[in-house]
Amino acid sequence: MLNLDFTKHVFINSNLEDWQPSPMAGVWRKRLAREEAERGHATSIVKYDAGASFNSHPHPLGEEIFVLEGIFSDETGDYPAGSYIRNPEGFSHAPFSKEGCTLFVKLHQFQTTDTAQVRIDTKNTDWLPGLGGLKVMPLYQFTNNSIMPAVNESTALVLWPAGEHFQPHTNFGGEEILVISGEFIDEHGRYPAGSWIRSPHLSKHNPYVEQDTLILVKVGHLPI
């Protein structure tokens, strides 16, 4: 197992990690968190060489993808950089990339009652005003009422203008961040593009940026 103690704060600069081969030729991974070698909970950066493909396969407890570079494809279409994809349990596909691509991928992490399939082209989606000078693009929200208190899981892109300071806050249900561009900063460290940060339930921080910064943020999904 790798980084599955959800009570711990985890930071990985994926730029410093080596690419590891997957079971399919031409598909490479940088493991961020993993339950078993080829099954169960997994969070990874995945790279497809040009022409690489996977055989058709299902995704128990779902698959969540953000396309970082290139074009990712399957039977449902072609998804360029900036695409956000959710494939629920019961969906099968045979993904490939003609020209190559790099993805942020989360596997086996949906709530059992979360069955939505989502496709969003974030390059052609409007930003909404957030707190302070932030701009927010909501991507997905799911409320799990099967447990008490109900858990509100939310995924969004957040655009930080240079010099923006956010208010100190507590992360109920945890927080997970992938820095897509720029540099994210808080009192615990500095996180350049390519950084993955996972903070546990009730963790606290006071984030800010010195340059324009884009992050993918997921909150409310970690054990309480």
N, C-alpha and C positions, 0 to 999 in steps of 0.2 A: 504494500500500500504506500501511497505517496501523498502527503499533505491532506490527510483525511481527518485530522484532529481539528474540528471546527471551532474549538475554543481558542485556537492559536491564531495570531496575526501572521500572515504569509506575504512575502514580497519576492517576486522573481523578475529580474530583468531578462526577458526572453532573448534579447540580443546576445547575451553571454552564454546561452545554452546551445549545445550541439544538436543538429538534426539527427534523429534516430529513424531507422527504416520501419515502415509499417509492414503488415503481411502482404500488401500489394506493391509490386514494383513501380517505382516512380512516385510513390506517395510517402511523405516524410512527416515526422512529428517532433514537437518539443512538448514534453509532458509537464503540465503544471500541477495537476492533481489526478490521482488514478487509484481505483479500487483493486482491479485485477489486470492482468496483462492485456486481455482483449475483450473484457466484458465489465459491466457495472459502471459506477460513477466515474466520469473522466472529464477533465478540462484540458484542452491542448491548443497549441498553435499547429496547424496542419498545412503542408505545402504539397501541391500537385505539380509535378513536372509537366511540360507540354505533352499532351497525348495520354496522360495517365488516367486510369479509371479503376473503379471498384465494381465488383460483382454486385448484383441486386441483393439487398439485405434490409431487414427491419430495424426498428429502433425502440426496444423496450424502454418505457418511461421517457421516451422522447429524445429529440435532437434539436439543439439551438445553434445557429450559425450566424456569424457576421463576416462578410467577405471583406478582407483587408486589401487585397491586390488581385488583379487579373479578373477572369471570368470563370465562375463555378457553374456547372451545368448538371442537369438530370432530366428525366422524362418530362418534368413539368415546365422546363424552360431554361433560359440562360440568365445568370445573376452576376452582374458586374460589381466591382468594388463599391462598397456602401450598401449592399443588399443585406437585409435582415430576414432570416428564415427560421421558422419553427415547424418541425415535423413531429406530430404526436405519435404515441404508441398505436400500432396498427398500420402505419404508413411504411411502405417499402420503396426503395429506389436504387438505381444503379448510377451513382454520380461519376462525373468525369470533368476534365478540363482540356479543351483543345489547345489553348495557348499557355496554360499554366495559371495557377492562382495560389493565394495564401489566405487561410481562414482562421478565425477564432471559433472553436467548436466546444460545446458542452453536451455531454451524453448522459442519459439515464438519470435526469434530475428534475423531471416534471412531477407535479403532484398527480396522484392517481386519477383525480377527477378533471384534470386539465387536458382537454382533447382538441383544442383549437389549432388549426393550421394557419400560418401567417406568412405573407410575403410583402415586404416593404422595401421600396427603392428610396433610401434616405437622401439620395442626391436630388430627388424630385419631390420631396416632402417639406412642407413649411415648418419653420421653427416657431415655437411659442415663447413668449417672454417668461423668464423665471425670476427667482429672487435676485435682487440687486441688478447687476448687468448680465446675468447668465441668460443663455438661450437654451431651451429644452425641446427635445423631440421625443415624445413618448412613443415607445415601440410596442410594449405589451404590459398588461396588468392582469393579475389573477388573484382572486380572493378565495382562500381555502376556508370554508365554513365548517369543515368536518372536524376541526380541532378548535379548542378554546384556550386562549382568545384566538379569534380568527386571524389568519396571517395574510397580509396584503403584500404580494410579491409584485415588483415593478421593475421593468427594464426600460432604459432611455439613453439617448445620446445627450450629452451636455456640452455646450460650447462656452468656454471661459475666455473673456477678453483679457488682454494683458493687464496685469495689476489688480485683478479681481480678488477680493478676500471674501470668503463665505463665513457665515456665523458658526461658532462652535456648536456641534450637535452630537447626539447619541444615535447610534445605528441599531434600531430595534429590528431584530431578525437578521442582523448582519449586513455587510456591504461588500460588493465585489466590483473592482474597477479594472478596465483595460485602457491604458493610455494610448490613444491612436496617433495623436500628434502633439507637439509641444512638450511641456514638462509640468507635471502635477506635483504639488509640494504640500506637506503638512509638518507638524512639529516632530513627526517620527522620521522624516526623510524626504528625499527628492527622487522623483520617479519619471525618468525620461520616456519618450515614445517607445512602445514595446513592453512596458512594465505591466505586470499583473499583480494586483494587491487584493487580498481577501482579509476582511476584518470581522471578528466574531460579534455575536449578539451583545448589545449594550456597550460595544467599543465606542470611544469618543475621539474626535479630532477637530482641528480648526484649519481647513485647507485653504490654499491660495495658489495663485500662479503669477509668474513674472512675464510670461509671453502668452500669446494666443494658444489655447490648449483645447483639444477635443478628447473627451473620454466616453467610454461605454460603461454605464453604471447599472448594476443590478442590486436591489435591496429587498429585505424581507424574506429571503429564501433559505437562510441558514437556521440550524436548530436553535430553539429558544431554551 
